[in-house]
Amino acid sequence: MSFSLDYILVCMLFPFIMAYAAASDLLTMRISNRVTSFLAASFAVYALSSNMSFQDMGWHVAAGVLTLIAAFAMFARGWVGGGDAKLAATTALWLGLSSLVDYLVVAAIIGGALTLAIVYLRTFPLPKITLRIPFVVKLHDSTSGIPYGIALATAALIVMPNALGWERLAYT
């Protein structure tokens, strides 16, 4: 069985990047510009290798731009981190306008649950054994924020199978 480049990008690379972004945010409370830049560049390769129409490309770019504008408005108010804003936008670029609402709703639900769980767990003292694990200590610190990239990445992986182009790949 041979795999096309678009199949590899959607079925292997995109999920890997999402998992990496989530893990990075959990462990460092940062999502590197390299991650979001690579995500945007790999979408361009995907769009070209999948023979996506220019109209569909435009809808994907519109989803990314709209999400970037909204996410940076939230960043300016201090509601989300800059890495989260860029991850949401580049993920929306991949998912397209037709899947954008699904993505944002799922991300909000998962993000709300994640936030409530972390805030709740912060009310308890950390077990002594975990005090030697830097990311656990930082995650427990109420001034460090919430690693929302976990919710964004998880939502992307949930919504991706219904996004434009996925069903076509199932038959290659």
N, C-alpha and C positions, 0 to 999 in steps of 0.2 A: 504494500500500500504506500503510495506516495502522498506527501502532504504539500499543498500549495503554500506560498508565502503568506497569503491572507489567512489561511487556516492556522498556520503556526502563530501568527501575530495575535489573532483573536482567542484561540483556544489555549495557547501556552504563554505567550509573552504578556498579554494584558493581565491575566490572572496573577502571574508572577509579580508584575509591577505593583498591582493592587496589594498583594500580600506583603511585599517589601515595604510599601508606603505605610501600611498599618503597623507592621513590626517596628519600623523606624520611629513612627510617632509614639508608640508605646514605650520604646526603650530610651528615646532621646528627647521626646516632646518637640521634635522637629521633623519637617518633611523637606528634604533637600530640593533646591532648585533643579539639580540634576535629574531628580526623579520626575518632576513635572515637565521639564524640557524633553526628556527622553520619551515620556508619554505622548507629548504633542508631536514630536518628530516621528514616532512609530505610527501614530494615526495617519500622518501624511503618507507614509509608505503603505499602510493598509489601504487607504483610499485609492491610491494608484494601482496597487497590485490586485485589488478586488474589482477593478473597473467601475468604481462608483461613479455615478453621473455627476456632472457639475452642479446640478440642482440639489442632489442629495448632499454633496459636499458643502454646499451653501447652508443647508439646514443644520448640518453638524457644526459648522463654524458659528452659525447663529446661536445654537445652544451653548457653545463654549463662551461666546462673547456675553450673552445675557447672564449666564451664571457668573462670569468674572465680574461684571458690573455689580450684580447683587451681592456677591461674596465680598468684594472689596468695600462695599458700603457697610457690611457687617463688620469687616476688619477695622474700618475707620472708627466704628463705635466701640471697638474692643470686645465684640461678641465672639469672634473667631480669630484664629491665628492666620498669619499670611500664608503659611504652607497649606493650611486647610483650604483657604480661598483658592489658591492655585490648583490644588488637587481636585477640588470640586469642578473647577472650570475645565481642566483638561480631561477629566472623566466625562463631563457633559459633552465635550467635543467628540469623544468616542461613541457615546450612546446616542447622540442626536436629539433633535427637537421632539421627535415622536415619543421618546422614552424619558424625556427630561422630568416631567411631572412625577412619573413613577419613581424615578431615581431620588428626587428631592423628598418625596413623601416617605419612602423607605428609609432614606438617610436620617430624616427627622425622627422617625419612630425609633430606629436603632440608637441614634445619638441621644435621644431623651432617656431611653432605658440605660444606656451606658453612663450618662451623666448622673442619673439618680443612683445607680449602683455604686459609682465611685464616691459620690458625696456621702452616701450612707456608710460605706466602708471607712471613710475618713473619720467617722465619729468614734471608731474603735482604735485603741492603741495597736501599733504594729507588734507582732510577735518578735521577740529578741533575735531569732535566727534570720529574720528578713531585714534587720537593720544593717546588714553587711551587703545588701543588694542595692546598688545606687538607684536603679530605675524604680524599684519598689518604694524607696524612701521619697523620691521625687514625686511619684504618682500619688503618694499618701499626703503630700504637702498641699494644703488647701490653697496656697498661693501659686501653685504651678499650672493651674488650668486643667483642661480635660483633653486627652488625646483623641480628638474628634475624627482624625484621619482613619481610625479604626472603623467608625460608623460609615464614613464615606466610601471606604474600600469595600466593606461588607455589602453595602447597598449596591455598589457597582457590580459586584459578582452575582447578586441576586437578580438584578434587572438585565444584565447583559444577555442572557439567553433569549429574551424577547426583543432585543434591540435589532435595528435594521441590519440585515445581512447574515445574522446568526443561523436562521433556518436554512439558508442556501448552503452554508458550510456543512451542514449535516449530511448532505447528499454528495459531497465531493469525494 
